[in-house]
Amino acid sequence: MASASDPDYLRFFPYEEPYDHQTEAMGSIYDALEESRNVLFEGATGTGKTLSALAPALEYARETSKTVVITTNVHQQMRQFVREAAAITDQEPIRAVVFQGKASMCHIDVGYEECQALRDTTRELVDAEENRAELEAQQRALLEESQEGSAEAADARGAVMDELESVEEEIEGIREERNVCDHYYRNLTADTDEFYGWLFDGVRTPEDVYDYADREGLCGYELLKEGMDGVDLVVCNYHHLLDPMIREQFFRWLGRDPEDVIAVFDEAHNVEDAARDHARRTVTETTLDQALDELETTEDPRADAALNVLTTFRDALVDAYEEAFSFGEREGVDEHWYDLSIDNDDARDDLTLAFLQNYSGPGFHEELDRTLDLGRELDQSYEEAYKSGETTTRQECQTLQAASFVEDWLDESAAEGQYPVVSVRRAEEGGPREAGEIYGRAELYTCIPSSVTAELFGDLHAGVLMSATLRPFDVTEDVLGLDDPVTLAYGPQFPEERRRTYAVDGPALFASKRDDMEVQSTVAEVLEDAARITPGNTLAFFPSYSEAERYHQRVDAGGATYLDRPGTSAKDLRESFTDDDDAVLFTSLWGTLAEGVSFDGDDARTVVVVGVPYPHLDDRMDAVQEAYDAAFGEDDEQGRGGASGRTSDDDGAGWRYAVEIPTVRKTRQALGRVVRSPEDFGARILLDKRYTERSEVEMRDYSVRGTFPPEERREMVDIDPEKLKFALLNFFQDVDGYDGEPPRP
């Protein structure tokens, strides 16, 4: 606990005494906040990153009337934040809110637009009822005066009674003919002081709030929005800050301008991909068709112009994907979106060219302007119809959605950092299209996430981005558009003798070598040795689910084996696996179990990363590499080879920024699934010669060892495949890992 001589921010540190590195980190973060500088904070498991960031942030925020927002995209981390916030408020009371989106908290399951319309109508009803109450009070007072003989009061009362009758008719009309939300109505009419007393008497989860509101017939989501004004701490998901539209509303609910918000991003190595996801814009052929149907029934002179420009774009989309199919490619399309190449090096993309070639009229910019005006009016009429009770659902304006996208496409598809994509998929049963029919989607894919994040971090008072895998800091700084951040890095804090990292000098598992039977035999033997010698469960990560399945079928681990598949419940699989003993779990490094999931104790004693698990290198990834090359130019580390067969001729930042560094970060995340506490122990195995020290000389263009931080490289023990079992046996004996007799190697 903090003493009188300690820094003030230690009042928000809820445990006996911080580690030395935590003390240092908290001081550095507090100083950075005073200077309005962003912080890049890498800390291995056990560093105590969350409290190291929260304590100084909460102190600085309290001193300067700001709000701290801590955000993650990992559900398990959200629960951890709630525990930390609860521990803090037990020591130094804070007003904290854990916020989720409307979809997970709505009691009547309506969409965003419907919710907005219901709120407006419900508020109109409550306003009318309040007006009625005021008029009734006036008429009672005037009645008393008139009964005492005041003719003037009698006349005034008559006017009030007329107005009261009008308000009664208005209330009756809303209740009988229009749609209201009963839950939100109770929010506006009931005494909610008890709710807010309960809310801030601890740290409540969204599930807690939902259950409370459900019992009382209230809307918990709207109560949270109303209660967020000026709180000390908000826990939320990435999209509340990364989505520009949601962010604007979110700050309004906080009652804060962006410069009065300190944002702490957990698992911040994921911000790059999350920002791309929030920046992407799409329109499907179905939406375009629905917009055309909408316009066909619209009696407005602007509808002809709208039909012309949207029909031309819709037909151009079909032409683009039909022309893009290679021989036999169409037959392989299934229910998942499948990208087709339409980009051109020396001209506009094929979709834009088809549109420009086929368009005829007074000018597509002019017609798009008229279409957007019409779409806005239609959208407003749908909202009014829903509010007035003419419709039971709030209709979406497809014309407005389609025209907004087409305008963006024609203006931005050739812009630097934007990649135009056309995708197709096959319609399923029960949808708006005939089952089996192929239809298309146009997408503007944002290659460089700084187009989303640079403005955010420029507007905030400061951001603290923390992760176990943020380095190299210069790359994170470039990619996210950060200006001169403070950088902090702390390696593993648990006893080094209780962990071992082996770089196995096995085959280099290039894609071209994976079908080699001798290579498969070597990999399978190493996995069998690791599983047999490990006193507990073994995690095995592969470059893909298909590779995981290949070795799940081939490896005889001597115990139970579990196979992770895309689309299955990772939670259920993890629970079954950790309930077992001496089992092996086969999964993809790019799945959901490689990060944000703890395997404590003998839940997993060994983790194996098989190969250098580069992601699938498609046209999108090529576009990202090209965008990074153009934006960041030559890189000190020349492009390295890998599964794609690239060589050092690929000079520039693209390969390193877009492929190699994210892959090594994912690998480091996977290695961090074991050894989760000072008492824990475990082995981490990198199975591919590209991880070895020798590869830096013999396979310079392909080696990835140099991409790991220096202290992690120093711990790597190079070893031959056939010697691994002896090394593992010695290690686990040294840490008293076996309950009985150790296995025979």
C-alpha positions in Angstrom: 0.0 0.0 0.0 1.1 3.5 -0.6 2.8 5.6 2.1 3.0 9.3 2.5 6.3 9.6 0.7 5.1 7.5 -2.3 4.0 9.0 -5.6 0.3 9.9 -5.5 -0.6 7.5 -8.3 0.2 4.5 -6.0 -3.1 5.1 -4.3 -4.6 3.4 -7.3 -2.2 0.4 -7.0 -4.3 -2.1 -5.0 -1.5 -4.5 -3.9 1.2 -4.4 -1.3 4.1 -3.2 -3.3 4.8 -2.9 -7.1 7.7 -4.7 -8.7 10.7 -2.6 -9.5 9.9 -2.6 -13.2 6.3 -1.6 -12.4 7.5 1.4 -10.3 9.7 2.4 -13.2 7.0 2.0 -15.8 4.4 3.9 -13.8 6.8 6.8 -13.4 7.6 6.9 -17.1 3.9 6.7 -18.1 2.9 9.5 -15.7 5.7 11.7 -17.0 4.5 10.9 -20.6 0.9 11.9 -19.7 2.1 15.2 -18.3 3.8 15.8 -21.7 0.7 14.6 -23.7 2.9 11.9 -25.3 1.7 8.5 -26.4 3.4 5.4 -24.9 4.4 2.1 -26.5 4.7 -0.4 -23.6 5.9 -4.0 -24.3 5.8 -6.3 -21.3 6.0 -10.1 -21.1 3.5 -12.1 -19.2 3.7 -11.3 -15.5 4.9 -7.7 -16.1 1.7 -6.3 -14.6 1.1 -4.0 -17.6 -2.5 -3.2 -16.8 -1.9 -1.7 -13.4 1.3 -0.1 -14.5 -0.7 1.8 -17.0 -3.9 2.3 -15.0 -2.5 3.7 -11.8 -0.7 6.7 -13.3 -3.5 7.3 -15.9 -6.2 7.4 -13.2 -4.1 9.7 -11.0 -3.3 12.1 -13.9 -7.0 12.0 -15.0 -8.2 12.8 -11.5 -5.8 15.7 -11.3 -6.9 17.2 -14.6 -10.6 16.2 -14.9 -10.1 13.6 -17.6 -11.4 10.1 -18.2 -9.4 6.9 -18.7 -10.7 4.5 -21.3 -9.1 1.0 -21.3 -10.0 -1.1 -24.4 -9.3 -4.6 -25.7 -10.5 -6.9 -28.4 -10.0 -10.0 -26.3 -12.9 -11.1 -24.1 -10.8 -12.8 -21.4 -8.8 -9.5 -21.0 -12.1 -7.6 -20.5 -12.8 -9.9 -17.5 -9.3 -9.2 -16.2 -9.8 -5.5 -16.5 -13.0 -5.8 -14.4 -11.1 -7.6 -11.7 -8.3 -5.0 -11.7 -10.8 -2.2 -11.6 -12.7 -3.8 -8.7 -9.4 -4.2 -6.8 -8.6 -0.5 -7.3 -12.0 0.7 -6.2 -11.8 -1.4 -3.0 -8.8 0.7 -2.1 -9.4 4.1 -3.8 -13.0 4.4 -4.9 -13.5 5.2 -8.6 -16.5 5.5 -10.8 -16.1 2.8 -13.4 -18.3 1.6 -16.2 -17.9 -1.5 -18.3 -19.5 -0.8 -21.6 -20.7 -3.0 -24.5 -22.6 -2.4 -27.7 -26.3 -2.2 -27.9 -26.6 -5.5 -29.7 -25.6 -7.5 -26.6 -27.7 -5.5 -24.2 -31.0 -4.8 -25.9 -34.0 -6.4 -24.2 -36.2 -6.3 -27.3 -33.6 -7.2 -30.0 -34.0 -4.3 -32.5 -31.4 -2.8 -34.8 -29.6 0.5 -34.3 -31.9 2.6 -36.5 -35.0 1.1 -35.0 -33.6 1.8 -31.5 -33.0 5.4 -32.4 -36.5 5.9 -33.7 -38.0 4.2 -30.7 -36.0 6.4 -28.3 -37.2 9.6 -30.1 -40.8 8.5 -30.0 -40.6 7.4 -26.4 -39.1 10.7 -25.4 -41.9 12.6 -27.3 -44.4 10.6 -25.3 -42.7 11.4 -22.0 -42.4 15.0 -22.9 -46.1 15.1 -23.7 -47.0 13.4 -20.4 -44.8 15.9 -18.5 -46.5 18.7 -20.4 -49.9 17.3 -19.4 -48.9 17.1 -15.8 -47.9 20.8 -15.9 -51.1 21.8 -17.6 -53.2 19.8 -15.0 -51.4 21.6 -12.2 -52.1 25.0 -13.9 -55.8 24.2 -14.4 -56.2 23.1 -10.7 -54.6 26.4 -9.5 -56.8 28.4 -11.9 -59.9 26.5 -10.8 -59.2 27.5 -7.2 -58.8 31.1 -8.2 -62.0 31.1 -10.4 -64.0 29.5 -7.5 -62.9 32.5 -5.4 -64.5 34.7 -8.0 -61.7 35.6 -10.5 -63.2 35.9 -13.9 -59.7 36.3 -15.4 -58.7 32.9 -13.9 -61.8 31.3 -15.4 -61.0 32.6 -18.8 -57.3 31.4 -18.5 -58.5 28.0 -17.3 -60.6 27.6 -20.4 -57.5 28.1 -22.6 -55.5 25.7 -20.5 -58.3 23.1 -20.7 -58.2 23.4 -24.5 -54.5 22.9 -24.6 -54.8 20.0 -22.2 -57.3 18.3 -24.4 -54.9 18.7 -27.4 -52.0 17.1 -25.4 -54.3 14.3 -24.3 -55.1 13.6 -27.9 -51.4 13.7 -28.7 -50.6 11.2 -26.0 -53.4 8.9 -27.0 -52.2 9.0 -30.6 -48.6 8.1 -29.7 -49.7 5.2 -27.5 -52.2 3.8 -30.0 -50.6 4.4 -33.3 -46.8 4.7 -32.8 -44.0 2.5 -31.6 -42.4 3.1 -28.2 -39.9 1.2 -26.0 -41.4 0.3 -22.6 -37.9 -0.3 -21.2 -36.7 3.2 -22.2 -40.0 4.7 -21.0 -39.3 3.4 -17.5 -35.8 4.9 -17.7 -37.4 8.3 -18.3 -40.2 8.0 -15.8 -38.8 5.9 -12.9 -36.5 6.9 -10.1 -33.1 5.5 -11.3 -31.1 6.8 -8.3 -31.1 3.3 -6.8 -29.6 1.9 -10.1 -26.8 4.4 -10.2 -26.1 3.9 -6.5 -25.8 0.2 -7.2 -23.8 0.7 -10.4 -21.0 2.8 -8.8 -20.9 0.8 -5.6 -18.4 -1.5 -7.2 -17.5 -2.5 -10.8 -20.5 -4.1 -12.6 -20.2 -6.2 -15.8 -22.6 -5.7 -18.7 -24.2 -9.0 -17.7 -24.8 -7.6 -14.2 -26.3 -4.5 -15.7 -28.5 -6.4 -18.1 -29.9 -8.7 -15.4 -30.6 -5.7 -13.1 -32.3 -3.8 -15.8 -34.3 -6.8 -17.0 -35.7 -7.4 -13.5 -36.7 -3.7 -13.2 -38.0 -3.4 -16.7 -35.4 -0.8 -17.6 -33.0 -0.4 -20.5 -29.5 -1.0 -19.1 -27.7 0.2 -22.3 -29.3 3.6 -22.1 -28.8 3.8 -18.4 -25.1 3.2 -18.9 -24.9 5.8 -21.6 -26.5 8.3 -19.3 -24.3 7.4 -16.4 -21.0 7.6 -18.3 -20.7 11.4 -18.1 -17.5 12.3 -16.3 -16.7 8.8 -14.9 -13.1 8.0 -13.9 -12.7 4.8 -16.0 -14.5 3.1 -18.9 -13.8 -0.5 -20.0 -14.9 -1.1 -23.6 -14.1 -2.8 -26.9 -11.9 -1.5 -29.7 -14.7 -0.4 -31.9 -15.8 2.3 -29.5 -12.5 4.1 -30.3 -11.5 2.8 -33.7 -14.8 3.3 -35.5 -15.0 7.1 -36.3 -18.8 7.3 -36.1 -19.1 5.3 -32.9 -16.1 7.2 -31.4 -17.8 10.6 -31.9 -20.9 9.4 -30.0 -18.9 7.6 -27.4 -17.0 10.8 -26.4 -20.3 12.6 -26.3 -21.7 10.0 -23.8 -18.5 10.5 -21.8 -19.1 14.2 -21.7 -15.5 14.6 -22.8 -13.7 16.1 -25.7 -11.0 13.8 -27.2 -8.2 15.8 -25.6 -9.8 15.0 -22.2 -9.5 11.2 -22.8 -6.6 9.0 -22.0 -6.9 5.7 -23.9 -5.1 2.5 -22.9 -5.1 -0.2 -25.6 -4.5 -3.7 -24.5 -3.2 -6.4 -26.9 -2.2 -3.4 -29.0 -0.4 -5.5 -31.6 -3.9 -6.1 -32.8 -4.8 -2.5 -33.4 -3.3 -2.6 -36.9 -5.7 -5.2 -38.2 -8.6 -3.9 -36.2 -8.2 -0.5 -37.7 -8.2 -2.0 -41.2 -11.5 -3.8 -40.4 -13.1 -0.6 -39.2 -11.9 1.3 -42.2 -13.2 -1.2 -44.8 -16.3 -0.3 -46.8 -18.4 -2.7 -48.8 -21.6 -2.9 -50.9 -23.1 -6.2 -52.2 -24.9 -6.9 -55.4 -27.9 -7.6 -53.2 -27.9 -4.1 -51.7 -27.6 -2.6 -55.2 -30.5 -4.7 -56.4 -32.6 -3.7 -53.4 -31.7 0.0 -54.0 -32.9 -0.4 -57.6 -36.2 -2.0 -56.5 -36.6 0.8 -54.0 -36.1 3.4 -56.7 -38.5 1.7 -59.1 -41.4 2.4 -56.7 -40.3 6.0 -55.9 -42.3 8.7 -57.5 -39.7 11.4 -57.6 -38.1 13.0 -60.6 -34.6 12.3 -59.2 -35.3 8.5 -59.3 -34.4 8.3 -63.0 -30.9 9.7 -62.4 -30.5 7.4 -59.4 -31.6 4.4 -61.4 -29.2 5.3 -64.2 -26.0 5.6 -62.1 -26.7 2.7 -59.7 -27.8 0.3 -62.5 -24.5 1.2 -64.4 -22.5 0.4 -61.3 -24.4 -2.8 -60.5 -23.9 -4.0 -64.1 -20.2 -3.0 -64.0 -19.8 -5.1 -60.8 -21.2 -8.2 -62.5 -19.1 -7.6 -65.6 -16.0 -7.2 -63.5 -16.4 -10.5 -61.6 -17.5 -12.4 -64.7 -14.4 -11.2 -66.6 -12.1 -11.9 -63.6 -13.0 -15.6 -63.4 -10.2 -17.8 -64.7 -10.9 -21.3 -66.2 -12.6 -23.5 -63.6 -12.5 -20.8 -60.9 -16.3 -20.2 -60.9 -17.0 -23.8 -60.0 -14.9 -23.5 -56.9 -16.9 -20.7 -55.4 -18.7 -21.6 -52.2 -20.7 -19.8 -49.5 -17.6 -17.8 -48.3 -16.5 -14.6 -49.9 -13.8 -15.2 -52.5 -11.6 -12.4 -53.8 -11.0 -11.9 -57.5 -8.3 -9.7 -58.9 -9.5 -6.5 -60.6 -6.6 -4.2 -59.8 -4.3 -2.8 -62.6 -0.8 -1.4 -62.3 -1.2 1.2 -65.0 -4.9 2.0 -65.1 -8.0 2.2 -62.9 -9.4 -1.1 -61.6 -11.6 -3.2 -63.9 -14.8 -2.3 -62.0 -14.2 1.4 -62.4 -13.2 1.0 -66.0 -16.4 -1.0 -66.7 -18.5 1.7 -65.1 -16.8 4.5 -67.0 -17.1 2.7 -70.3 -20.8 1.9 -69.8 -22.0 5.1 -68.2 -24.0 7.6 -70.3 -25.8 10.6 -69.0 -25.3 14.2 -67.9 -22.4 13.2 -65.6 -22.2 10.6 -62.8 -21.1 13.1 -60.2 -24.2 15.1 -60.8 -26.4 12.1 -60.8 -24.8 10.7 -57.6 -25.4 14.0 -55.9 -29.1 13.8 -56.8 -29.2 10.2 -55.7 -27.7 11.0 -52.3 -30.2 13.8 -51.8 -33.1 11.5 -52.7 -31.6 8.8 -50.4 -31.4 11.1 -47.4 -35.1 12.1 -47.9 -36.2 8.5 -48.3 -34.3 7.6 -45.1 -35.9 10.4 -43.2 -39.4 9.4 -44.4 -38.7 5.8 -43.2 -37.8 7.0 -39.8 -40.9 9.2 -39.6 -43.1 6.3 -40.7 -41.6 4.1 -38.0 -42.0 6.8 -35.3 -45.6 7.4 -36.3 -46.5 3.7 -36.2 -47.2 3.4 -39.9 -44.6 0.6 -40.0 -43.6 -1.9 -37.3 -39.9 -2.0 -38.3 -37.6 0.8 -39.2 -36.8 0.4 -42.9 -33.2 0.9 -44.1 -32.7 3.1 -47.2 -30.8 0.9 -49.6 -30.5 3.8 -52.1 -28.6 5.9 -49.6 -26.2 3.0 -48.6 -25.5 2.1 -52.3 -25.0 5.7 -53.5 -22.7 6.6 -50.6 -20.5 3.6 -51.4 -20.5 4.3 -55.1 -19.4 7.9 -54.5 -16.6 6.7 -52.2 -15.5 4.0 -54.8 -15.3 6.4 -57.7 -13.5 9.1 -55.6 -11.1 6.8 -53.6 -10.5 3.5 -55.3 -7.3 4.8 -56.9 -6.1 6.6 -53.9 -2.7 5.6 -52.3 -3.3 3.1 -49.5 -6.7 2.0 -50.9 -7.1 -1.4 -52.6 -10.2 -2.0 -54.7 -11.5 -5.6 -54.3 -14.3 -7.6 -55.9 -15.4 -10.7 -54.2 -18.0 -13.4 -55.0 -19.9 -16.1 -53.1 -22.6 -18.6 -53.7 -26.0 -17.8 -52.1 -27.4 -20.2 -49.5 -30.9 -21.4 -48.8 -33.2 -18.9 -47.1 -31.6 -15.7 -48.3 -32.8 -13.0 -50.6 -31.2 -14.7 -53.6 -31.8 -18.0 -55.3 -29.8 -20.8 -53.6 -26.6 -21.6 -55.5 -26.6 -18.3 -57.4 -23.2 -16.5 -57.5 -23.3 -12.8 -56.6 -20.7 -10.1 -56.0 -19.4 -7.5 -53.5 -17.3 -4.5 -54.1 -14.9 -3.5 -51.2 -12.6 -0.6 -50.5 -9.8 -2.2 -48.4 -7.6 0.2 -46.4 -4.0 -1.0 -46.5 -2.4 1.5 -44.1 -4.2 1.7 -40.8 -2.7 5.0 -39.9 -5.5 6.5 -42.0 -7.7 5.6 -39.1 -5.4 5.7 -36.1 -3.2 8.7 -36.7 -6.2 11.1 -36.3 -7.4 9.2 -33.2 -4.0 9.4 -31.4 -3.5 12.9 -32.5 -6.8 14.0 -31.0 -6.6 12.1 -27.6 -4.7 13.6 -24.7 -2.5 10.5 -24.9 -2.7 6.8 -25.5 -0.9 3.9 -23.8 -0.5 1.0 -26.2 0.5 -2.2 -24.4 1.2 -5.7 -25.4 3.7 -8.6 -24.9 4.7 -8.2 -28.6 4.9 -4.6 -29.7 8.5 -4.5 -30.8 10.0 -3.4 -33.2 8.7 -0.1 -31.9 9.7 1.9 -35.0 7.4 -0.3 -37.1 4.5 0.1 -34.7 5.1 3.8 -34.7 5.1 4.0 -38.5 2.1 1.7 -39.1 -0.2 3.5 -36.6 1.0 7.0 -37.4 2.4 7.8 -33.9 4.5 10.9 -33.4 7.5 10.5 -31.1 6.0 8.1 -28.6 7.7 7.1 -25.3 8.8 3.4 -25.5 9.1 0.9 -22.7 10.1 -2.7 -22.9 10.3 -5.3 -20.1 11.2 -8.9 -20.8 10.1 -12.1 -18.9 9.8 -11.5 -15.2 9.5 -15.1 -14.0 12.6 -17.2 -13.0 14.5 -18.0 -16.2 15.5 -21.4 -14.8 11.8 -22.5 -14.9 11.5 -22.0 -18.7 13.4 -23.2 -21.7 13.1 -22.2 -25.3 14.5 -24.6 -28.0 15.1 -23.7 -31.6 15.0 -27.1 -33.3 17.3 -27.4 -36.3 14.7 -29.4 -38.2 13.6 -29.0 -41.8 12.8 -25.5 -43.1 9.0 -25.9 -43.6 8.6 -23.9 -46.8 5.2 -24.5 -48.4 6.9 -26.5 -51.2 8.4 -28.9 -48.6 5.3 -29.7 -46.6 4.2 -32.6 -48.7 7.7 -34.2 -48.5 7.3 -37.5 -46.5 10.7 -37.3 -45.0 10.0 -33.8 -43.7 6.7 -35.0 -42.3 8.3 -37.9 -40.6 10.9 -35.6 -38.9 8.2 -33.2 -37.7 6.0 -36.0 -36.4 8.8 -37.6 -34.5 9.7 -34.3 -32.8 6.0 -33.7 -31.8 5.8 -37.3 -30.5 9.0 -36.8 -28.4 7.8 -33.5 -27.0 4.4 -34.9 -26.0 5.8 -38.1 -24.5 8.4 -36.3 -22.4 6.2 -33.4 -21.3 4.6 -33.9 -17.8 1.3 -32.4 -18.8 -0.4 -31.2 -21.9 1.2 -30.0 -25.1 0.1 -27.2 -27.4 1.1 -27.5 -31.1 0.6 -24.5 -33.4 0.8 -24.8 -37.2 0.7 -22.4 -40.1 -2.8 -23.4 -41.0 -5.7 -25.5 -39.9 -5.0 -28.0 -42.7 -1.4 -28.5 -41.5 -2.8 -29.0 -37.9 -5.2 -31.7 -39.3 -2.4 -33.3 -41.2 -0.3 -33.9 -38.1 -3.3 -34.7 -35.9 -3.8 -37.7 -38.2 -0.1 -38.6 -38.3 1.2 -38.1 -34.8 1.0 -40.9 -32.2 1.3 -38.9 -29.0 0.5 -41.7 -26.6 -2.4 -39.8 -25.1 -5.5 -38.0 -26.1 -5.3 -35.6 -29.1 -7.6 -32.7 -29.9 -8.0 -30.9 -33.2 -9.1 -27.3 -33.5 -11.2 -26.6 -36.6 -12.4 -23.2 -37.9 -15.9 -22.5 -36.9 -15.9 -24.7 -33.8 -16.1 -23.5 -30.2 -12.6 -22.8 -29.0 -13.9 -22.3 -25.5 -15.4 -25.9 -25.4 -12.3 -27.3 -27.0 -10.0 -25.6 -24.5 -12.0 -26.8 -21.5 -11.9 -30.4 -22.8 -8.2 -30.2 -23.5 -7.3 -28.7 -20.1 -9.5 -31.2 -18.2 -7.3 -34.0 -19.8 -3.8 -35.1 -18.8 -0.9 -35.6 -21.2 -3.0 -34.5 -24.2 -1.9 -32.7 -27.4 -4.0 -29.9 -29.0 -3.4 -29.3 -32.7 -4.4 -25.8 -33.9 -3.5 -23.0 -36.3 -1.3 -20.1 -35.1 -3.9 -17.8 -36.8 -6.8 -19.2 -34.8 -8.2 -17.9 -31.5 -6.1 -20.0 -29.1 -2.7 -18.4 -29.9 -3.2 -15.3 -27.8 -5.4 -13.9 -25.1 -5.9 -17.4 -23.6 -4.1 -18.7 -20.6 -2.9 -22.3 -20.1 -1.8 -22.3 -16.5 0.1 -25.1 -14.8 -0.2 -28.5 -16.4 -3.0 -27.2 -18.6 0.0 -26.9 -21.0 3.6 -27.5 -20.1 5.0 -27.4 -23.6 4.1 -25.3 -26.6 5.4 -26.1 -30.1 5.3 -23.7 -33.0 5.8 -25.8 -36.2 7.4 -23.9 -39.1 7.4 -20.1 -39.6 3.6 -19.7 -39.9 3.4 -16.9 -42.5 -0.2 -16.0 -43.3 -1.8 -16.8 -46.7 -0.2 -14.4 -49.1 -3.0 -13.2 -51.4 -3.6 -10.1 -53.4 -4.7 -8.2 -50.4 -1.4 -8.9 -48.6 0.5 -8.0 -51.8 -1.4 -4.7 -51.8 -0.5 -4.0 -48.1 3.1 -4.8 -48.9 3.1 -2.4 -51.8 1.4 0.3 -49.8 4.0 -0.1 -47.0 6.8 0.0 -49.5 5.4 3.3 -51.0 4.7 4.8 -47.6 7.9 3.8 -45.7 10.4 3.2 -48.5 13.6 1.3 -48.0 13.9 -0.5 -44.7 17.1 -1.3 -42.8 16.1 -4.9 -42.8 15.8 -6.1 -46.4 12.8 -8.1 -47.3 13.3 -11.7 -46.3 12.1 -14.9 -47.9 9.6 -17.3 -46.6 6.7 -19.4 -47.7 6.2 -17.2 -50.7 9.7 -17.8 -52.0 10.6 -14.1 -51.7 14.3 -13.2 -51.6 16.4 -10.2 -50.6 15.7 -8.6 -53.9 12.4 -7.5 -52.3 14.1 -4.5 -50.7 11.8 -2.2 -48.7 9.5 -2.2 -45.7 6.6 -4.1 -47.3 7.6 -7.7 -46.5 9.0 -6.9 -43.1 6.2 -4.7 -42.0 3.3 -6.6 -43.5 4.4 -10.2 -43.2 7.5 -11.1 -41.2 7.0 -9.0 -38.1 3.3 -9.8 -37.7 4.2 -13.5 -38.1 6.9 -13.4 -35.4 4.6 -11.4 -33.1 2.0 -14.2 -33.5 4.7 -16.8 -32.8 5.8 -14.9 -29.7 2.2 -14.7 -28.5 1.9 -18.5 -29.0 5.0 -19.1 -27.0 3.5 -17.0 -24.2 0.7 -19.4 -23.6 2.8 -21.4 -21.1 4.7 -20.3 -18.0 2.1 -17.9 -16.7 3.2 -17.4 -13.1 6.5 -17.4 -11.0 5.7 -20.9 -9.8 4.9 -22.2 -13.3 7.3 -24.0 -15.6 7.3 -25.0 -19.2 9.2 -25.5 -22.5 8.7 -23.6 -25.7 9.8 -25.2 -29.0 10.4 -23.5 -32.3 10.4 -26.3 -34.9 12.2 -25.0 -38.0 15.8 -24.3 -38.8 15.0 -20.7 -39.7 14.7 -20.0 -36.0 18.3 -21.2 -35.3 21.4 -19.0 -34.8 23.1 -20.9 -37.6 20.4 -19.9 -40.1 21.4 -16.3 -39.7 24.6 -17.2 -41.6 23.5 -20.2 -43.7 20.0 -19.0 -44.6 20.4 -15.3 -44.3 17.6 -14.4 -46.6 15.2 -16.7 -44.8 16.2 -16.6 -41.2 13.7 -15.1 -38.8 15.7 -15.3 -35.6 16.9 -11.7 -35.9 13.3 -10.5 -35.8 12.9 -11.6 -32.1 13.9 -9.2 -29.4 17.5 -9.6 -28.2 16.7 -11.0 -24.7 14.4 -13.7 -26.3 17.2 -14.6 -28.8 19.6 -15.0 -25.9 17.4 -17.7 -24.3 17.0 -19.7 -27.5 18.9 -23.0 -27.3 19.7 -24.5 -30.7 19.2 -28.2 -30.8 19.1 -31.1 -33.3 15.7 -32.9 -33.6 16.9 -36.2 -32.3 18.4 -34.6 -29.1 15.3 -32.6 -28.1 13.8 -35.4 -26.0 16.9 -35.7 -23.9 17.0 -31.9 -23.4 13.3 -31.8 -22.4 13.8 -34.7 -20.0 16.7 -33.0 -18.3 14.8 -29.7 -18.0 11.7 -31.2 -16.6 13.7 -33.2 -14.1 15.6 -30.0 -13.0 12.3 -28.3 -12.1 10.8 -31.4 -10.4 8.2 -31.6 -13.1 7.4 -35.3 -12.8 5.2 -36.7 -10.0 6.7 -40.2 -10.4 9.3 -41.9 -12.5 10.2 -39.8 -15.6 9.5 -41.2 -19.0 12.3 -43.1 -20.9 13.6 -41.1 -23.8 
